[in-house]
Amino acid sequence: MLNNKKILIAAGGTGGHINPALGTAGYIKEKNPDAQIVFVGTAEKMESKLVPQAGYELRTIKIQGFYRHFTWSDIKHNIKTLWLLLRSSSAVKKILKDYKPDLVIGFGGYVSGPVLRMAAKMGIPTAIHEQNAFPGVTNKALAKQVDRVMLTSEKAEQYMEPKNPCVVTGLPVRGDLLKADPTIAQQEYNPENKPLILSMGGSLGAKPVNDAMLGLILNKYKDNDCVFLHATGKNGTDFSQRLAENGFVAEENKHVNICEYLDIPKCLPAADIVICRSGASTLSELQAMGKASILIPSPYVAENHQYHNAMALVNNNAALILEEKDLTPEKLTEMVNDLLANKEKIAAMSKNAKEMAVLDATERIYNTLCEIVK
């Protein structure tokens, strides 16, 4: 139990780090209303909005990541990063001494490194959670120092040298998604009950994904053998205009639905095939819902971790992979047509994805944290 415990959570940068941290914090408060939880992050990234919105105090430090190229601008950036990293030690130490946490947890992002290193050095119980199948540099280093490493994918352990054995907890999935009613989703998004293809490239929108989806829709919309639901993201708002410029008439093709943003808990339960990137949170949601997918890993992420995430599903026959270097509208159309012609294949992929799901991830994380504090 974590009754009356003071907990410090380090998480920042992206929703993939922050949302699992917030989900865990919420579960801890649900089980132990008197537990105190404070977050550490930066004042510039997503945590500066998401954490206060969730009702938690956020204490900030200045930190940033290293660039991996050798241009003059990157070198200058890395010199500043090193300077901030050195300065962050005293800022973190002050936070730890002032707050006096009983437990410190890292969920990723640049901020996790200095916070967890200092906490371990000060003898405070520590744990980290690695979302990806291929761990980042920071977590690989921290694994040697912290009391427990929690994993989404068992595969990640082979790349680590942990001080203690790792624990596979899975990744928390949004409660509203687990409670979603597929029947309601089907009625709203697919009343004709045709195969529904849901596609997205992230909140900002990925141009290669949008370009491929544009070609796929133009190749297939006249077949009228499936329903398209595509989220363009913030940077893809010209998608509908580009369709129209190629002869597509929206009013005559109600089976093609284009929007900037999708409410995933509402629409994902209705999907038969999902075309998307392979971030850890997205894949956990696909598994929880048991969805067949065509995964297009982002090649622009650290350690190419989205490729490794995708392969964890591909190797279990739960997804297909189409790397961005091979991504064309023609290849994507070929893969979609193959799946649409083979309902048994879709069903098998869906079943295998569902079997990979860890639906009690938050409880597993909570139980692991309780063990550390004991």
C-alpha positions as CSV (number, residue, x, y, z in Angstrom):
1,M,0.0,0.0,0.0
2,L,1.1,3.6,-0.6
3,N,-0.9,5.1,2.2
4,N,0.5,8.5,3.3
5,K,3.4,8.1,0.9
6,K,5.0,11.0,-0.9
7,I,5.6,10.1,-4.5
8,L,7.6,12.1,-7.1
9,I,7.0,11.2,-10.8
10,A,9.3,12.4,-13.6
11,A,7.8,12.4,-17.1
12,G,7.9,14.8,-20.0
13,G,8.2,15.6,-23.6
14,T,5.4,13.6,-25.3
15,G,2.1,12.2,-24.5
16,G,3.6,8.7,-24.7
17,H,5.5,9.5,-21.5
18,I,3.1,11.7,-19.8
19,N,-0.2,9.9,-20.2
20,P,0.9,6.6,-18.7
21,A,2.4,8.6,-15.8
22,L,-0.9,10.4,-15.3
23,G,-2.8,7.1,-15.5
24,T,-0.6,5.6,-12.8
25,A,-1.0,8.6,-10.6
26,G,-4.7,8.4,-10.9
27,Y,-4.7,4.8,-9.9
28,I,-2.5,5.4,-6.9
29,K,-4.8,8.2,-5.7
30,E,-7.8,5.9,-6.3
31,K,-6.3,3.2,-4.1
32,N,-4.7,5.6,-1.6
33,P,-6.5,9.0,-1.4
34,D,-4.0,10.3,1.2
35,A,-1.0,9.7,-1.0
36,Q,0.8,12.9,-2.1
37,I,1.9,13.0,-5.8
38,V,4.1,15.7,-7.3
39,F,5.5,15.7,-10.9
40,V,8.8,16.9,-12.2
41,G,9.0,18.1,-15.8
42,T,9.9,21.1,-17.9
43,A,8.1,24.4,-18.4
44,E,8.1,24.2,-22.2
45,K,6.8,20.7,-23.1
46,M,3.4,19.0,-23.0
47,E,3.7,18.2,-19.3
48,S,3.4,21.9,-18.5
49,K,-0.2,21.8,-19.6
50,L,-1.3,18.2,-19.1
51,V,-0.1,17.7,-15.5
52,P,-1.7,20.8,-14.0
53,Q,-4.9,20.1,-16.0
54,A,-5.0,16.7,-14.3
55,G,-4.8,18.4,-10.9
56,Y,-1.2,17.7,-9.9
57,E,1.6,20.0,-8.9
58,L,4.4,20.3,-11.5
59,R,7.9,21.3,-10.4
60,T,10.2,22.2,-13.3
61,I,13.8,22.0,-14.2
62,K,15.6,23.1,-17.4
63,I,16.7,20.2,-19.5
64,Q,16.8,19.2,-23.2
65,G,18.1,16.3,-25.3
66,F,21.2,15.8,-27.3
67,Y,21.2,16.1,-31.1
68,R,22.8,13.3,-33.0
69,H,24.4,15.2,-36.0
70,F,27.6,17.2,-36.2
71,T,26.4,20.4,-37.8
72,W,27.6,23.6,-36.1
73,S,24.1,24.4,-34.9
74,D,23.8,20.9,-33.4
75,I,27.1,21.2,-31.7
76,K,26.1,24.5,-30.1
77,H,22.8,22.9,-29.0
78,N,24.7,19.9,-27.4
79,I,27.0,22.3,-25.6
80,K,24.0,24.0,-24.1
81,T,22.4,20.6,-23.3
82,L,25.5,19.5,-21.4
83,W,25.5,22.8,-19.4
84,L,21.8,22.3,-18.5
85,L,22.5,18.7,-17.5
86,L,25.2,19.8,-15.1
87,R,23.1,22.6,-13.7
88,S,20.1,20.2,-13.3
89,S,21.8,18.2,-10.6
90,S,21.6,20.9,-8.1
91,A,18.0,21.8,-9.1
92,V,16.9,18.1,-8.8
93,K,18.7,17.7,-5.4
94,K,16.9,20.8,-4.1
95,I,13.5,19.3,-5.2
96,L,14.2,16.0,-3.5
97,K,15.4,17.5,-0.3
98,D,12.5,19.9,-0.1
99,Y,9.8,17.3,-1.0
100,K,11.4,14.3,0.7
101,P,9.6,11.6,-1.5
102,D,9.2,8.0,-0.3
103,L,9.3,6.9,-3.9
104,V,10.5,8.3,-7.3
105,I,9.2,7.0,-10.6
106,G,10.4,7.8,-14.1
107,F,8.2,7.4,-17.1
108,G,10.6,8.8,-19.7
109,G,11.6,12.0,-21.4
110,Y,14.8,13.9,-20.8
111,V,13.8,15.0,-17.4
112,S,13.8,11.4,-16.1
113,G,17.6,11.0,-16.3
114,P,18.8,13.6,-13.8
115,V,15.8,13.0,-11.4
116,L,16.2,9.2,-11.2
117,R,20.0,9.3,-11.0
118,M,20.0,11.7,-8.1
119,A,17.2,9.9,-6.3
120,A,19.0,6.6,-6.6
121,K,22.2,8.3,-5.4
122,M,20.4,9.6,-2.3
123,G,19.0,6.1,-1.5
124,I,15.4,6.9,-2.3
125,P,13.4,3.9,-3.6
126,T,13.2,4.2,-7.4
127,A,11.5,2.7,-10.5
128,I,11.4,3.4,-14.2
129,H,8.9,2.4,-16.9
130,E,10.1,1.7,-20.4
131,Q,7.3,2.0,-23.0
132,N,9.1,0.8,-26.0
133,A,10.4,-2.6,-27.2
134,F,13.8,-1.0,-27.7
135,P,14.7,1.1,-24.7
136,G,16.1,4.6,-24.9
137,V,19.6,5.6,-23.9
138,T,18.5,7.2,-20.7
139,N,16.5,4.2,-19.4
140,K,19.3,1.8,-20.4
141,A,21.6,3.8,-18.2
142,L,19.1,4.2,-15.4
143,A,18.4,0.4,-15.3
144,K,21.7,-0.2,-13.7
145,Q,20.9,2.2,-10.8
146,V,17.2,2.0,-10.0
147,D,15.4,-0.6,-7.8
148,R,13.0,-1.8,-10.4
149,V,12.6,-1.6,-14.2
150,M,9.0,-2.0,-15.5
151,L,8.5,-2.9,-19.2
152,T,5.7,-2.7,-21.7
153,S,7.5,-5.4,-23.9
154,E,9.5,-8.3,-22.5
155,K,11.8,-7.9,-25.5
156,A,13.2,-4.7,-24.0
157,E,15.0,-6.6,-21.2
158,Q,17.6,-8.1,-23.6
159,Y,18.9,-4.6,-24.3
160,M,19.3,-3.7,-20.6
161,E,21.6,-4.6,-17.7
162,P,19.2,-4.0,-14.8
163,K,20.3,-4.0,-11.2
164,N,17.3,-6.2,-10.3
165,P,15.1,-8.4,-12.6
166,C,12.7,-6.5,-14.8
167,V,8.9,-6.7,-14.4
168,V,6.6,-6.8,-17.5
169,T,3.7,-4.6,-16.5
170,G,2.4,-3.5,-19.9
171,L,1.4,0.0,-20.7
172,P,-1.7,1.7,-19.1
173,V,-4.6,2.1,-21.6
174,R,-7.2,4.9,-21.3
175,G,-10.1,3.7,-19.2
176,D,-12.6,5.4,-21.5
177,L,-11.3,3.2,-24.3
178,L,-11.7,0.0,-22.4
179,K,-15.3,1.0,-21.5
180,A,-16.2,1.9,-25.0
181,D,-19.2,0.2,-26.6
182,P,-18.4,-1.2,-30.1
183,T,-22.1,-1.2,-31.0
184,I,-22.4,2.5,-30.5
185,A,-19.2,3.1,-32.4
186,Q,-20.4,1.0,-35.3
187,Q,-23.8,2.8,-35.5
188,E,-22.0,6.2,-35.5
189,Y,-19.1,5.6,-37.9
190,N,-20.2,2.6,-40.0
191,P,-23.9,2.1,-40.2
192,E,-23.5,0.3,-43.6
193,N,-21.4,-2.3,-41.8
194,K,-18.7,-2.4,-44.4
195,P,-15.0,-3.0,-43.4
196,L,-13.9,0.3,-41.8
197,I,-10.3,1.5,-42.3
198,L,-9.2,4.0,-39.7
199,S,-6.0,5.9,-40.4
200,M,-3.9,8.5,-38.7
201,G,-0.4,9.9,-38.5
202,G,-0.5,11.6,-35.0
203,S,-1.8,14.8,-33.7
204,L,0.4,17.0,-35.9
205,G,0.0,14.7,-38.9
206,A,2.7,12.8,-40.8
207,K,3.1,14.0,-44.4
208,P,4.3,10.6,-45.7
209,V,1.2,8.9,-44.1
210,N,-1.1,11.6,-45.4
211,D,0.3,11.4,-48.9
212,A,0.0,7.6,-49.0
213,M,-3.6,7.7,-47.6
214,L,-4.5,10.3,-50.2
215,G,-3.3,7.9,-53.0
216,L,-5.0,5.0,-51.3
217,I,-8.4,6.8,-51.1
218,L,-8.1,8.0,-54.7
219,N,-7.3,4.4,-55.8
220,K,-10.2,2.9,-54.0
221,Y,-13.0,5.3,-53.3
222,K,-14.9,4.3,-56.4
223,D,-14.9,0.7,-55.4
224,N,-17.1,1.6,-52.4
225,D,-16.1,-1.7,-50.7
226,C,-15.0,-0.1,-47.4
227,V,-15.4,2.9,-45.2
228,F,-12.5,5.3,-44.7
229,L,-12.0,7.4,-41.5
230,H,-8.8,9.4,-41.8
231,A,-7.3,11.9,-39.4
232,T,-5.0,14.4,-41.2
233,G,-3.5,16.0,-38.1
234,K,-2.9,19.7,-37.6
235,N,-0.5,19.9,-40.5
236,G,-2.7,18.1,-43.0
237,T,-5.7,20.4,-43.3
238,D,-5.3,20.7,-47.1
239,F,-6.1,16.9,-47.4
240,S,-9.8,17.4,-48.5
241,Q,-8.8,20.1,-51.0
242,R,-6.2,17.8,-52.5
243,L,-8.8,15.1,-52.9
244,A,-11.2,17.5,-54.6
245,E,-8.4,18.6,-57.0
246,N,-8.2,15.0,-58.1
247,G,-11.9,14.7,-58.9
248,F,-13.2,13.4,-55.6
249,V,-16.6,14.8,-54.7
250,A,-17.3,14.5,-51.0
251,E,-21.1,14.8,-51.2
252,E,-21.2,11.7,-53.5
253,N,-18.9,9.6,-51.3
254,K,-20.2,9.5,-47.8
255,H,-18.1,6.4,-47.1
256,V,-15.0,8.6,-47.0
257,N,-14.7,10.7,-43.9
258,I,-11.8,13.2,-43.4
259,C,-11.1,15.1,-40.2
260,E,-8.2,16.8,-38.4
261,Y,-8.6,14.9,-35.2
262,L,-10.2,11.6,-34.1
263,D,-11.7,10.8,-30.7
264,I,-10.0,7.4,-30.5
265,P,-12.1,5.9,-27.6
266,K,-15.2,6.6,-29.7
267,C,-14.1,5.4,-33.1
268,L,-11.4,2.8,-32.6
269,P,-13.9,0.1,-31.5
270,A,-15.6,0.3,-34.9
271,A,-12.4,-0.2,-37.0
272,D,-11.5,-3.4,-38.9
273,I,-8.1,-2.2,-40.1
274,V,-6.0,0.5,-38.6
275,I,-3.2,2.3,-40.5
276,C,-0.9,4.3,-38.2
277,R,2.5,4.9,-36.7
278,S,3.8,2.5,-34.0
279,G,4.2,4.5,-30.8
280,A,3.9,2.4,-27.7
281,S,0.6,3.9,-26.5
282,T,-1.0,3.5,-29.9
283,L,0.0,-0.2,-30.1
284,S,-1.3,-0.8,-26.5
285,E,-4.6,0.6,-27.6
286,L,-4.7,-1.6,-30.8
287,Q,-4.0,-4.7,-28.6
288,A,-6.6,-3.7,-26.0
289,M,-9.2,-3.4,-28.8
290,G,-7.9,-6.4,-30.8
291,K,-7.4,-4.6,-34.0
292,A,-5.6,-5.7,-37.2
293,S,-3.2,-3.0,-38.4
294,I,-0.8,-1.9,-41.0
295,L,2.0,-0.1,-39.1
296,I,4.2,2.6,-40.6
297,P,7.0,3.2,-38.0
298,S,8.3,6.7,-37.8
299,P,12.0,6.6,-38.8
300,Y,12.6,10.0,-37.1
301,V,12.5,8.7,-33.5
302,A,15.4,7.8,-31.1
303,E,16.9,4.4,-31.6
304,N,14.3,3.7,-34.3
305,H,12.2,2.4,-31.5
306,Q,8.9,2.5,-33.4
307,Y,10.3,-0.1,-35.8
308,H,11.1,-2.4,-32.9
309,N,7.6,-1.7,-31.4
310,A,6.0,-2.7,-34.7
311,M,8.0,-5.9,-35.1
312,A,6.8,-7.1,-31.7
313,L,3.3,-7.3,-33.2
314,V,4.5,-8.4,-36.7
315,N,6.3,-11.4,-35.2
316,N,3.1,-12.4,-33.4
317,N,1.1,-12.2,-36.7
318,A,-0.8,-9.3,-35.1
319,A,0.1,-6.6,-37.6
320,L,1.7,-5.9,-41.0
321,I,4.6,-3.5,-41.3
322,L,5.3,-1.0,-44.2
323,E,8.4,1.0,-43.6
324,E,8.4,4.6,-44.7
325,K,11.2,4.0,-47.1
326,D,8.9,1.5,-49.0
327,L,5.7,3.5,-48.5
328,T,3.8,4.3,-51.7
329,P,0.1,4.6,-52.4
330,E,0.4,1.6,-54.7
331,K,2.0,-0.6,-52.1
332,L,-0.5,0.5,-49.4
333,T,-3.4,-0.1,-51.8
334,E,-2.0,-3.6,-52.5
335,M,-1.8,-4.4,-48.8
336,V,-5.3,-3.1,-48.0
337,N,-6.9,-5.0,-50.9
338,D,-5.2,-8.2,-49.8
339,L,-6.6,-7.8,-46.3
340,L,-10.1,-6.9,-47.6
341,A,-10.1,-10.0,-49.7
342,N,-9.1,-12.2,-46.7
343,K,-11.4,-11.7,-43.8
344,E,-9.8,-14.7,-42.1
345,K,-6.5,-12.9,-42.1
346,I,-8.0,-9.8,-40.5
347,A,-9.7,-12.0,-37.8
348,A,-6.5,-13.9,-37.1
349,M,-4.5,-10.6,-36.7
350,S,-7.2,-9.2,-34.5
351,K,-7.2,-12.3,-32.3
352,N,-3.4,-12.3,-32.0
353,A,-3.3,-8.6,-31.1
354,K,-5.9,-9.1,-28.4
355,E,-3.9,-11.9,-26.9
356,M,-0.9,-9.6,-26.6
357,A,-2.9,-7.0,-24.6
358,V,-2.2,-6.4,-20.9
359,L,-5.4,-4.9,-19.6
360,D,-4.3,-4.7,-16.0
361,A,-1.1,-2.7,-16.6
362,T,-1.9,0.0,-14.1
363,E,-2.6,-2.5,-11.4
364,R,0.7,-4.3,-12.2
365,I,2.6,-1.1,-12.0
366,Y,0.9,-0.2,-8.7
367,N,1.7,-3.6,-7.1
368,T,5.3,-3.3,-8.2
369,L,5.6,0.1,-6.6
370,C,4.2,-1.2,-3.4
371,E,6.8,-3.9,-3.3
372,I,9.6,-1.4,-3.8
373,V,8.4,0.8,-0.9
374,K,8.1,-2.2,1.4
